[in-house]
Amino acid sequence: MTVTGPTLSLPVEYWENFEITERDNEFIYNYLMEKEVPLTSQELASALVHERIQHERTRLERDRSSLGEIYLPKGAYKVGQALVFPALGWKRGRVNTVRPGVNPDLPNFQVIQVTFDDGDTRQFAAGVAEHVLNAPPEQNEIGAELDPENVLADFGESLQAVLEDQLDNNPDFVRIAGKWFPRALLVDINTGHLNLAEAVLDMASGGPLTTQALLDQIGLSTDVNPRLVEFSMNLALQEDPRFDEVGPSGEVLWFLNRLEPEAVLRPHPFLRYNEIPYDRNSLDEGMLALEREIDDELTPYTGKIPPSNEVSIPLIFAHWRAGTLPLSVRLRPLFPTAYEAPRIRFTLVDGENGQKFQGWVVRTHRYVYGLKEWYQSKGVFPGSLVKVRRGKNPGEVIVQCETRRPTRDWVRTVLVGSDGGVVFAMLKQNLSTTFDERMTVIVPDPKALEQIWSQPRKENRSFDDFLLDIVRDLARLTPQSHVHAAELYAAVNTIRRCPPGLMLATLASNPRFVHVGDMHFRINDTD
């Protein structure tokens, strides 16, 4: 007969309500000291979970053994002794009496009477040398709460968040590029070393350069672990405002802040949005579907988006003129990201000819910069379809715009009068790329339109009145006198930056706008 112990387990809420203790902090500190290399939050969370589980298992087994001695038939027991019985589900009882046993088939043995905690009384043999139950019980089964793989699969992300929050507020630890290390073990990097690093980056047109490349140029000599020296240098550079860490996740690259493009350090004027509150609950399913289709970086993230290796989007005027792409929900996974760096330098690849050029992911303001010259070379215009897909090599993203023989098409065109007034008209234009008809708005005189953007907003004029003017102007261009919401969004964004959600919420809540079906709207002039 094989006897097993009860399942060792923790309360279901143990990992849900996980908190870092002082003992955990000591373990992490000693663990990093022992490893002598910086580790990521994921690596530390895994180590902590394994250590916590070992600690809890030891505690549970100790608590179980404190219930009493395990009953085995070969044992000798006395009155008042506490025993636990593996074969009875580890029930606990106490010996009441001990008497000689009578059985001609067995040598001398005893019989003990045990009263269990539940009041049940039973008798058991003692002093029997040969018995199947004399084998010690096998190791207990382990509950899911004590299985490291299960815990990390179910709670890994939340545990990392708790750990990072604790370490961020603990001055004994420092982090760079997603890796942690005790501050006390850092190598001293002085101002002279940093000045040399600035000079090296200056000679490299700002960068980017790896930390090791900087160390090689600086000639920092030390007998300390090279990985620790590199980490210490990374931290010193990170804390100096002259330097920016611009590498994607898993790669540390440094750039001189003062040599980064202006549109990387601060949002491009055409991409600045002065937020206007609106009620997202007013958007119906059709509006939400159109909002997702438009791919505006100002649209809040909602739900899961199926992963894709290629995304095609039509450009709006703001991104076309700024030479940027929106870092929207669908596009974001295709571009490099980072643990902490707000700006990431990477390589864009022309999908048609393989030409490479530099780009920047501006995470803080959710756009990708560096495409203006490429747009000009391809004849791109507001409404052109740009395809984005994963590159063949890490840190590369492929962009492509399908060119075609120039043809003259009737498309919406924005004109700026001498008085600064803006008018939309249907005019024939030479177009040499594939485009989204609804999102196309040709701008013959971009500089004149830029003057409109640079003028101070009339704060006393509501967004509703502004939208009414645009709808009224666009409605003149169709026999039905109505406007599709996508056309309206593209037109609005030739004059001011506006997310689709604000525009759609205004269309839904203002009775002056009437939905006539299939996301087409007209103005109600009967009031």
N, C-alpha and C positions, 0 to 999 in steps of 0.2 A: 504494500500500500504506500503510495506517495502522498506526503502531506505538504501542502503549500500554505504559506501565510496569507493573511488578508491583503487586499490590494492597498499599497501605500498611495495616498493621494492627498492633494491640497484642496482647499475650498475653491469653487469655480471662480470666484471673484479675486483670487489671489493675484493673478497676472493682470486682470482688468484694472485693479486699484494699486498697481505697482508703484512704490515710491523708493527713491534712493536713500539708503541709510548711511550713517557715518562709517559703519563697517564696510559697506559697498565702496565708499570713497577710498578707504584704506586699501581695499583689494585692488581697485583700478590703479591706484598710485603704484603699489608694489608690483602689479602685473606689468605696467609700462616700464618700471625700473628694471625688472627682470628681462624683458624683451629687448630693451635698449634701442627700440625703433618706434617712431610715431605710428599710431594705428587709427583706423577710421572708426566712426561711431558704430558701424555695423559689426566690426571685429570686436570692439569692446563690449557691445551688447551681447554678442554670442558668448564671450568669455564670462561675462557676469551671470548670464543665465545658467551656464554649466556650473559655476561656483555656487550660486544660490540653490540650485537643485541638489548638489552634493551636500550642502549645509542642511537643507530641509530634510533630506533622506536620513542623514545622521540623527537629526533631532527626532524624527518620527520613530526610527528604530530604537532610539534611547527611551523615548516615552513608552513604547510598547514593552520593552524589557523591564521597565519599572513596575509594570503590573504584577510581576511575580516570576518565579522560576518556571521554565517550560516543563510540563509534565512529560516524563518518559517512563515506560514500564520498568526499566532497569534501576530507576532511582530509589533512594531511601528518603522518606519524608516523616515529618513530626507534626504533632497537633499544633494548630495555629498557623501553619505555614501557608503562604499565598502561592497559588499555582495558576498557570494559564494552560489551556488545552488546545493545541493546534488543530486536532482532528474534530473539534467541536466549534470551529470558527473562532478560535482564540478567546473562548469564554474564560472568565476569571472566577476562581473559587478559593475557598479556604478549607484546610484539612480539619475535620471535627474529631475523628477517632482513627486510631491505628491498631489493627489486631492481626494475629497470625492467620494466614490463609490455609485452607484445607483442600488439597487436590492431589490424589495419589499419583497423577501423571506429571506433576511438577515438583521440583525440589522446594526447599523451604522458601516461602515468599510471604508477603504481607498484603493485607487489604486495607485501603484507606477510604474513609467516607468523606466526601467533599460537598460542601454547600456552596452553590454558585450565587453570584450577585443577584440573580433573578429569583432566588429562593428555592430553585430546584436542587435536590440532593441525589447524589449518585455515588456508586462505589467503583474503585479502580484497583487493579493489581499493582504492587510495588515490589522491587527486588527481583524482577524476572529478567534474567540475563539475556535470554533469547526471545525476542519478540519483534514483529515487523514494525511496530511504532517506535522502536528504539532509534531509528535513523532520524537525525535532526531534520526539521522541516526545510524544504528548499527555499531559495530566495523568493521573496514576495513578488507578485505581479506589480507592475508600476502603472499608475494612472497617467492619463494624458498630460496632467498638469506637472508631472515630474519627468516628462520626456522632452529633452532639449529640442529635438527636431520639430515636434508638434508645437511647442511653445513659440519657437522662433517663426514658424510658418504662420501661426495665428496672431501673434502679438508683436512680431519683430519690429514693425514700423512704429507702433505706439511706444514700445520700450525704448527705441532709439530716440524718439522725441523727448521722452522723460529724461533720458540720460544726457542728451545735448543741453536741455534746459538747465539741468543741475551743473554740468561742467562749465557752461557759459558763465554761470554766476559763482564759480569757484576760482579764486585767484591762483590756486596752486596748479591749474592746468591752462595750457594755451592750445589754440587750434590754428592751423593753416592748411588751406586746400583740402578741408574735410578731415584732417588727421590731428590727433591729440598727443600731447606729451607733457610731462611735469616741467614746470617753469624752472625749478631749481637746477635741472641738469643742462640747461641751455648754455651753449658756447657764447662768450661775449663777442658781439659784433659792434664795433664802435663807429663813430661818425666818419672817421677816415675811410673805413671799408665802404660805407654807403656812398661817400663822395666819389670813390673810385668806380663803384657800380654805376652811378649816374653818368660818369664820363664814358664808360664802356658802352652804355645804352645810347648815349648821344652820338657816338661814332657809328652806331648801328642804325641811325635814323630813328631812334626811339625804341627799336626792338621789332618783334619780341625775341627775347633770349631766355634760354633755360637757366635755372639757378646754377647748375654745374658749369655752364659756359661763363657765367659771371665770376664764379669762384676761381676758375682757371685763369681768368684775366687779372683778377685781383691778387692772386698768389697768396691767399690766406693759408698759413701753415699751422697745423695742429696735429697732435697725436690722438685726438678724440675720434670716435666712430664717424666715418665720413657721412653717413646718413644723418647723424645728429648735427653735424656741422651744416649740412644742407638745410635741415629743418630750422635751425637757429637763424640762418641767413634769410630764409623765407619769412620768418616771423619779423625780423628786423626790417625787411623791405616792406612788408605788409603794414607795419605801423608807421612808416615814413610816407607822408602824403605825396612825395615826388614820384612814387612808383605805383603802378597798377598791376595787379595779377590778372592776366587776360587769357589764361589757358582753359581749355575745356576740362570736364571732370576727369580726374586721373592724370592730368598733365599740368605742371606749373610753368607758366611763361610770364616774363616781366616786360613792361612797357613804360616809357616815361610819360607821365600824365600830361605834361605841357606840350608834348608832340602828338597827342591823339587828336583826331579830327574834332572840330567844334561840335558837330552833330552827334558825336559819340559821347561827349562829356555832358551836353545839355540837349534836351529834345529840340528837334528841328522846328522852326516857327510854324510850318504847315501841319505839324503833328501835335501841336499843343491844343488841348481841349479844356476849356473852362467848364467844369462839370455843372450840369443842371439836373436837379433831382427829378425823378419820374417814377411812376408806379409800374413795375414790371408785371404785376398781376393783371394789368389791363391787356397784355399781349395774349392773343388767342393762339391756337396751335399753328395756324397758317403763318402768322407773324413770326412765331418762334422758329418755324422751319426756314423762312426766308432769312432771318437773322443768322442762323447757322450757316446757310448757303453763302451769305455775303462775306464771311470770314474777316470781320473787323477786329483788330486787336483790343479795342475798347469794350467789346462784348464780354460780359462776365462769364467765367467758366461754369457750365452746368452739365452734370452727368458725364458719362464716359463716351469718348469719341473713338470709333473703331480705328485701329492703327492702319496707316497707309504708307506705302513707299513712294507715292507720288501724289501731289496735290496741284490742281490748276486753279488759279484765281485771276479775276479781272482787276486791273489796277484802278484805283481812284486817283484824282488829280493830286491830292496831298502827297501820296507815296510816289507818284510819278515825278513830281517836281522836286521832292526831297531826295530822290534816288534811294528809296527804301522799299522794304516789304513788310507787311504786318506780321508780327509774331503772334498770330492768332492760335486758337485752340488746335486747329487741324495742322497748321504749319509748324507749330512749336516743336513737336517731336522730331522733325526732320533736321533741325539745326542743333549745333553743339550747345550743351548747357554746362553748368559748373556748380560746385558745392557752395561757393560764396561769391565769386567774382561777379560784379554787376555788368562788366563788359567783357566780351570774349572775341579774340581775334581768330579768324578762321579763313579758309580758302573757298572761294566760289569758282565753279568750273562751267564754262559755256558748253551746254550740251550739244551744240551744233559743230563746233570746231575744236573743242578741248582746251581753249584758251583759259588760263587761270588768272584770277585777280583777287585782291584781298577784300574781305568783308568783316563786319563787326556785328555781333549780336548784342544789342543794348537791352539787357534783361529788365532793367528798372522801368523803362518806358515802352517795352514790348514792341520793338521793331528791329529790323535788320538793315544796316546801313552799308553803302558802298557800291550801289548799282547804277548811279547816275550816268556815268560814261557808257556803261553797257547798254542802258536804255537808249541813249542817243545813237549808238552804233547800230542798233537793231531797228531803229525807227519806231520805237514803242511810243504809245500815246495813252491817255486815260481811257480805259476800256479794253486795252490789249490783254490777251490771255497769257499769263506767265506760268510755266510749269516748273515745279520744284520737286526734286527727288534726292534720295540719299546718294552720297558719293561712293565711289569704289574704295576710297581710302579714308581712314579716320580723319576727322577735321576738315573734310571736303563736302560741299553741297553743290549739286548740279542744278543750274537754272537754264531754261530754254524758252524761247519765244519763236513760234513757227512763223517764218516770213513767207511772203507770197508776192506774186507780181503785183505792183501797185495798181489799184483800181479806184475809180471814183465812185463813192457811195454817198447816199443821202443819210446824214447822221446829225444828231444834235450837236450844236456848236454854240459856244458862249462868246458873246461879244461885249466889249466894254466901251461905252460911249465917252465922248469928250468930257461929259459932266460927271463921269464916274459911275453912271448907271450900268447895270448888268442886264443883258437881254439874251434869251435863248432862242435859237432859230434852227430850222432844218436846212442845211446847206450841203452841197456836194464837196467831199474832201477826198484827197488821195490817201489811201490806207494800204499799208504794206505788211501788216501782220494779221493773224487771226484775232478776232475780238468778240466781246459780248455786246450785242446790239443794244441791250437795255442799259448797260453800264458805260457806254461810250459817250463822252462829251469832249469834243475837240476844242482846243484852246489855241486859236491862231496867234494871240498876243499874250504870252504868259507873263511878261513884265507888267503889262497894264493890269492884269488880274492880281498880280502880287501886290500892287498898290492898294487894292481893295482889302487884302488880308492885313496889310500893315496899318490901315486906318483904325483908330479906336472904335470899339463897338459902341453903338448907341444903347447904353444900359437901360434906358427907359422904354426900349422896344422889346416886346416879348418874343420868345421863340415861336409862339403860335402865329403871331402876325408875320414874322419872317417866313414861316413855312407857307402861309396862305399866299404870299406874293409869289413864291417859287411855283406852287401848284397852279396858280392862275396863269403864270407865264408859260409853263410847260403844256397846260391844257389847250392853249391856242394852237399847238402843233399837231393836234389829232382831230379828226372829224367828230369823234365821240366826246371830245372835251373832258377826257379823263386821263389819269396818269398812273402808271404802274409804280408800286412802292420802290422797286429796285432803281427805276429811272430817277425817281425823286431823290433817293439816297445819293446817287452819283452826282446829281445836279447840286444838291445842297453842299456836298463836300468839295465843290469847285470854289465855294465862297467862304465857307467856314468849316472847321472840323466838328463832325457830329457823328456819334455812334448810331447804328440803325435802331437800337432799342428806344432812344429818346424820340426819334422821328416817328416810329411806329406807335409808341404810347400816345404821342400827340394826335396822330391820326385817329386813334381809337377813342380818345377821351373828349376831343373837341367836336361838338355837334356841327360845326361848320364843314367838317369833312365827312363825306358819305362814301361808304364802301359799296361798290357796285359789283363786286365779285372778282374772284381770281386775283386778289391783291391790287385791284385797280380802284382808284379813288377820284372823286370829283368834289367840287365845292358846292355847298348848299347855299344858293343865293336867294332863297325864297324868304328868309327872315328879314 
